[in-house]
């Protein structure tokens, strides 16, 4: 989880909701009865929610994938035990 993306997403959702609320009060702003400005607030809230969801779904950078084998000598990772054995034999003489 990328905490910075989640925080930015939540802030954008908050700003989007605030923008929607403020612009939907058309009697206070310009006295118009219909306005398209609230759609911008909804859009901002949706973008913020998507950013927050993306931040939650992101894995930790450099996370170890399941099914990988790591060389104890040099730290290289391989997709199979056979590849690790071949590497150990070729590079480390084991």
C-alpha positions in Angstrom: 0.0 0.0 0.0 1.3 3.4 -0.9 0.3 5.7 1.9 1.0 8.9 0.0 -1.4 8.0 -2.8 -4.1 7.0 -0.3 -3.7 10.3 1.6 -3.8 12.4 -1.6 -6.8 10.5 -2.8 -8.7 11.1 0.5 -7.8 14.8 0.3 -9.1 15.0 -3.3 -12.3 13.2 -2.3 -12.8 15.8 0.5 -12.1 18.7 -1.8 -14.5 17.2 -4.4 -17.3 16.9 -1.9 -16.7 20.4 -0.6 -16.7 21.7 -4.2 -19.9 19.9 -5.0 -21.6 21.2 -1.9 -20.4 24.8 -2.4 -21.3 24.9 -6.1 -24.7 23.2 -5.6 -25.8 26.1 -3.5 -26.7 28.1 -6.5 -28.7 30.7 -4.6 -25.5 31.8 -2.8 -23.4 31.9 -6.0 -24.8 34.0 -8.8 -28.5 33.2 -8.1 -28.8 30.7 -10.9 -31.2 27.8 -10.7 -29.2 25.3 -12.8 -25.5 24.9 -12.8 -23.0 22.5 -14.3 -20.3 23.4 -11.7 -21.3 20.6 -9.3 -20.2 18.1 -11.9 -16.6 19.3 -11.4 -16.8 18.5 -7.7 -18.2 15.0 -8.4 -15.4 14.5 -11.0 -12.8 15.5 -8.5 -14.2 13.2 -5.8 -14.2 10.3 -8.3 -10.6 10.9 -9.3 -9.6 11.1 -5.6 -11.4 7.8 -5.0 -9.6 6.2 -7.9 -6.2 7.5 -6.7 -6.9 6.2 -3.2 -8.0 2.8 -4.5 -4.9 2.6 -6.6 -2.7 3.4 -3.6 -4.4 0.7 -1.6 -3.9 -1.9 -4.4 -0.2 -1.0 -5.0 2.2 -3.5 -3.6 5.3 -2.7 -1.7 8.2 -1.9 -4.1 10.6 -4.8 -4.5 8.3 -7.2 -2.8 9.3 -10.9 -3.2 7.0 -12.7 -5.6 5.7 -16.2 -4.7 7.6 -19.0 -6.3 10.9 -17.3 -6.6 14.2 -18.8 -5.5 17.0 -16.7 -4.1 20.7 -17.5 -4.3 22.2 -17.5 -0.8 25.6 -16.4 -2.1 24.9 -13.4 -4.4 21.2 -12.7 -3.8 20.0 -13.3 -7.4 16.4 -14.6 -7.8 15.2 -17.3 -10.1 11.8 -18.6 -11.2 12.6 -22.3 -10.6 14.8 -24.4 -8.4 16.5 -25.9 -11.6 17.6 -22.4 -12.7 19.0 -21.7 -9.2 20.8 -25.0 -9.1 22.3 -24.3 -12.6 23.3 -20.8 -11.5 25.0 -22.1 -8.3 26.9 -24.7 -10.3 28.0 -22.3 -13.0 28.8 -19.2 -10.9 29.7 -20.5 -7.5 31.0 -24.0 -8.3 28.6 -25.7 -5.9 
